[in-house]
């Protein structure tokens, strides 16, 4: 009887261990491309490489590694990326907390993909934490890249100091937080 009880306890512990391993594994992202790590190899940084820096940025108590652009009319970062199957782009958009107190019209963030002669606008997002308190946080963006699986694309991050036709750079402290391509 003791032997059966011991065997049941061992089997229960093994089952709990296996279940915990699957549970913990499921919560981790499968990162295919970390764009912070690939920042130095970006094929284009406009208006100049000096317009960008990698920083630890904290917004509302949440810290992320981020690509920071400051007071630019427009910035462009471009990477050549080989897209794996089931790929998704994850990035958090934000403006540094000090921008929240600077009167301005915010920043326009855009994500584009170029394949050959085709340009696809995947996202366009305006943040203005001075005028919109709801913009005083990281805004998470998740974009499906599966239509480009097996291809090499140009992935382009653009910021503009204002909506088209305006040029108010006040408070334009743009952040691209933890940009990465994951596999789901």
Secondary structure as GFF3:
##gff-version 3
##sequence-region A 1 184
A	DSSP	alpha_helix	2	26	.	.	.	ID=ss1
A	DSSP	beta_strand	30	34	.	.	.	ID=ss2
A	DSSP	three_ten_helix	39	41	.	.	.	ID=ss3
A	DSSP	beta_strand	44	46	.	.	.	ID=ss4
A	DSSP	three_ten_helix	49	51	.	.	.	ID=ss5
A	DSSP	beta_strand	52	59	.	.	.	ID=ss6
A	DSSP	beta_strand	62	70	.	.	.	ID=ss7
A	DSSP	beta_strand	74	82	.	.	.	ID=ss8
A	DSSP	beta_strand	87	95	.	.	.	ID=ss9
A	DSSP	three_ten_helix	97	101	.	.	.	ID=ss10
A	DSSP	beta_strand	107	115	.	.	.	ID=ss11
A	DSSP	beta_strand	118	127	.	.	.	ID=ss12
A	DSSP	three_ten_helix	133	135	.	.	.	ID=ss13
A	DSSP	beta_strand	139	144	.	.	.	ID=ss14
A	DSSP	three_ten_helix	146	148	.	.	.	ID=ss15
A	DSSP	beta_strand	152	160	.	.	.	ID=ss16
A	DSSP	beta_strand	173	183	.	.	.	ID=ss17
###
